[in-house]
């Protein structure tokens, strides 16, 4: 067991975990942040996507101890109080979710796409979402949500 | 900012409650050891090394579930359904944990319980099992062959059931007088259902009350509780099942799985909660699989292009056992609409249900309905091609006409309403069918092969297996109300839809209305979510419930207004009489007390029959002949879903259904190795899921409602129509593009490799490659 310390959603947190513990399990089991989901075991589905030091990463593909000292944002840290993050707002406005299980990962990935590409083409969006699977929406409204989020962000709302 | 749904605020902020998100103090963790063999005798099984593993609390095998008196997992046709010669279905005992023999890779063999999930998994590797391999059969063809391996000693030939429906002799007569006939062989390949939330459970035993709580995703509580009770012997009244948010279902969560039963047993024996969280590998191996149907159809047509009869001879892969709803799909669902939207003189279908050394089959979006819709429309298209008949006018000539409704098919199924010609014309106009030649020419110029296809289809929704759909309303001490039903949502937005419907019926705002699905403490029964039926069944029952609330409240309103009940009228959320009025909410609040049940509390129930959502989907597909890569160039659909309550949510269902169909057409395929019986596609790295880049994002859709009178809302259901339309429309487009190359039939999935190989072998392909 190792003691691991990191910043999660702006707060310094610490916990004990086995060296083999995946970051996603540390977030869920040690910190109780169950908004980050586990949808596969081969780094394919993207349900566990979080931001680590500003980049979108799959938290099932990293050990918790590798994140020692990192600055992490999970889905629970996206809204500022009552105010939703523009990507969250766009997903609900555009009906970009049905069962919601892939949604936290989709939102985290989408936010990263928009950070890198503030005015994405459809091609940029679908390329950016390639590592995130959804079984409900057929992606149609997810892509719409990302376009809408870009509008909201670019309008400064 | 307007959220689309009530569900959304928690789900976009990560505060939903999926099954793996639940925890209980002192919980232990389970891990399932699965069979690595497709077909083998268990010669010896020694779990002692795992028991001795530090942190392991218990290891369970068949001996434990046998000692507990567990029965077979539930499956197969209903007992009153008889096969050819009045035969009963042959169903093997399907043990919760394998007994002496394994029948498929992934079958649950042992259950290890430990202090952590990691310890349980580590310890499972210490279990010593000696398997004696038997030759496997993983296809219906191999199971039916002479000398095929026998799965179950009491089921010679591996044939579980031979079912027939319709009049074989009448169909033969029609084929004798036919001018034209065509036939087709189609495979609706085995798929993995893959909802994004893997299965999980948390079982709790409350010793003081001898009662259980099972946290587990489900599509509705009635089937789940009933089947868990049947297998484990736990009385239904002692079993509470909790499912809050469910991460997709698509058919596989309507019945329980072995992990839930063994966890309940262990929770009681150990006096501690047991949590099991499946991995995606568990999903691939042990969730019921979908489809796995082979359809062989023939059509008889007269000299005027009138369809006379359809004849079907279908083969249904059950997997290693009869589990879930596989047998129901292979009998009722494949045959109930086997004449589609066409007015024919005779119909006959035979289906054979076969055991193979594979994971058992159950429902996947549409559960046989998309498969038969696909087969009919592929056959009709093939016949039009074979005999030079116009696909649009031939369909029009043969539709059941709106004036013929209600229309009784030769099988006795009654189509209540529909206007298939109007729907088709609407769809062809939306898709600019007439302008295809220009688009094809443009594609050719760019070196691409373009095809167009369409399908006019219907499906049966609404049956359900619970006699009625009940709902209930309970008012609390503040006068707020919670409404209940037994169906469970998994993304459909029931909470949004039913609260909105109930509020509208009462003429009140939605504030102070809560919704609970599948609450075990409410004695509300009803069908689970499935068969595209929840709105028309439960929704109709909620409409009745609103009326009951008004009835219950009326005498109290009369008293408040100082008049007799017959003098009171209700509108817009208020009771009024003689110029005075009192609001329903105001009255509910006034009469509320913490001490007694609220006088407005009530229940409603109704039975709502089968109805037939139908539509016409039009697709265009473009192939690159150099690589074989396909692109869906356009997709435009019109559906008659009856009345639509929530247009945004309905369109979301259409998108999802169409893309699941596209997934089956272009990539998804669960593959077993024919020699070893090993499962070759057990991860997302081996199984092609649709991704954002591969779907028709510019999909067009509109509704064309012909409301039904079979339920109180005039709704026909939407859940499954997307798949039923997209499979045949896309495949007809594929064949339209490939036929000129000399390719006359191709089975799904239409992968680039398969197309490339077929083009390599065809003269047309060689010519077009040269040109490109």
Contacts between the chains, C-beta under 8 A, distances in Angstrom:
chain1	res1	chain2	res2	distance
A	18	B	118	7.1
A	20	B	118	7.2
A	28	B	20	8.0
A	28	B	21	8.0
A	33	B	14	7.2
A	34	B	14	7.2
A	34	B	18	7.8
A	34	B	20	7.6
A	34	B	21	4.0
A	35	B	13	7.0
A	35	B	14	1.7
A	35	B	15	6.5
A	35	B	16	7.6
A	36	B	14	6.9
A	37	B	18	7.1
A	37	B	20	7.9
A	37	B	196	7.7
A	37	B	197	7.3
A	37	B	247	7.6
A	38	B	20	7.2
A	38	B	198	7.4
A	38	B	277	7.8
A	39	B	196	4.9
A	39	B	197	7.1
A	39	B	198	6.8
A	39	B	247	8.0
A	39	B	280	6.6
A	40	B	198	8.0
A	40	B	279	7.8
A	40	B	280	3.8
A	40	B	683	7.3
A	40	B	684	5.3
A	41	B	279	4.7
A	41	B	280	5.1
A	41	B	281	5.8
A	41	B	683	7.4
A	42	B	280	7.0
A	42	B	683	4.8
A	42	B	684	5.6
A	42	B	685	5.1
A	44	B	683	7.3
A	44	B	684	3.5
A	44	B	685	6.2
A	45	B	196	6.6
A	45	B	280	7.3
A	45	B	684	6.2
A	47	B	196	6.2
A	74	B	14	6.7
A	75	B	12	7.8
A	75	B	13	6.6
A	75	B	14	3.6
A	76	B	13	6.7
A	76	B	14	4.7
A	76	B	15	7.3
A	78	B	13	7.3
A	79	B	13	5.8
A	84	B	1	7.2
A	84	B	12	7.1
A	84	B	13	7.6
A	88	B	12	4.4
A	88	B	13	6.7
A	89	B	1	5.2
A	91	B	8	7.4
A	91	B	12	5.4
A	92	B	1	7.7
A	92	B	3	4.2
A	92	B	4	5.4
A	92	B	5	7.2
A	92	B	8	4.0
A	92	B	9	7.2
A	92	B	12	5.8
A	93	B	1	6.4
A	93	B	2	6.6
A	93	B	3	7.4
A	93	B	4	6.6
A	94	B	4	7.4
A	95	B	4	4.2
A	95	B	5	7.3
A	95	B	648	5.0
A	95	B	649	6.9
A	95	B	651	7.8
A	95	B	652	5.2
A	97	B	8	6.5
A	97	B	11	5.9
A	97	B	12	6.7
A	97	B	491	7.9
A	98	B	248	7.6
A	98	B	491	3.3
A	98	B	492	7.1
A	98	B	493	7.3
A	98	B	652	5.9
A	98	B	656	6.6
A	99	B	195	7.0
A	99	B	196	6.7
A	99	B	197	7.0
A	99	B	245	7.5
A	99	B	246	6.5
A	99	B	247	4.8
A	99	B	248	4.3
A	99	B	490	5.3
A	99	B	491	3.2
A	100	B	7	6.9
A	100	B	8	7.6
A	100	B	11	3.1
A	100	B	12	7.5
A	100	B	16	5.7
A	100	B	245	6.4
A	100	B	247	7.1
A	100	B	491	7.0
A	101	B	18	6.4
A	101	B	195	7.5
A	101	B	196	4.2
A	101	B	197	4.4
A	101	B	245	7.9
A	101	B	247	3.1
A	101	B	248	6.4
A	102	B	196	4.8
A	103	B	11	5.5
A	103	B	12	6.0
A	104	B	12	7.8
A	104	B	14	5.1
A	107	B	12	6.4
A	122	B	697	6.7
A	125	B	692	7.2
A	126	B	691	7.7
A	126	B	692	4.2
A	126	B	693	4.0
A	126	B	697	7.6
A	127	B	693	6.6
A	129	B	691	7.4
A	129	B	692	4.1
A	129	B	693	7.8
A	130	B	691	5.8
A	130	B	692	6.8
A	130	B	693	6.1
A	132	B	692	7.7
A	133	B	196	6.6
A	133	B	684	6.9
A	133	B	689	5.4
A	133	B	691	6.9
A	134	B	196	6.8
A	135	B	194	5.8
A	135	B	195	5.7
A	135	B	196	5.3
A	135	B	248	5.1
A	135	B	250	7.2
A	135	B	656	7.6
A	135	B	660	7.5
A	135	B	689	7.6
A	136	B	196	7.7
A	136	B	248	5.7
A	136	B	491	4.7
A	136	B	652	7.7
A	136	B	656	5.0
A	137	B	652	6.2
A	137	B	655	6.0
A	137	B	656	5.7
A	137	B	659	8.0
A	138	B	655	3.8
A	138	B	656	4.8
A	138	B	657	7.7
A	138	B	658	6.1
A	138	B	659	3.1
A	138	B	660	7.5
A	138	B	662	8.0
A	138	B	690	7.3
A	138	B	695	5.6
A	138	B	699	7.8
A	138	B	722	7.9
A	139	B	655	8.0
A	139	B	659	6.9
A	139	B	690	7.5
A	139	B	691	7.4
A	139	B	692	4.2
A	139	B	695	5.2
A	139	B	697	7.0
A	140	B	655	4.3
A	140	B	659	7.6
A	140	B	695	6.9
A	140	B	696	8.0
A	140	B	697	5.5
A	140	B	699	6.0
A	141	B	652	6.2
A	141	B	655	6.6
A	142	B	692	6.7
A	143	B	692	6.2
A	143	B	697	5.5
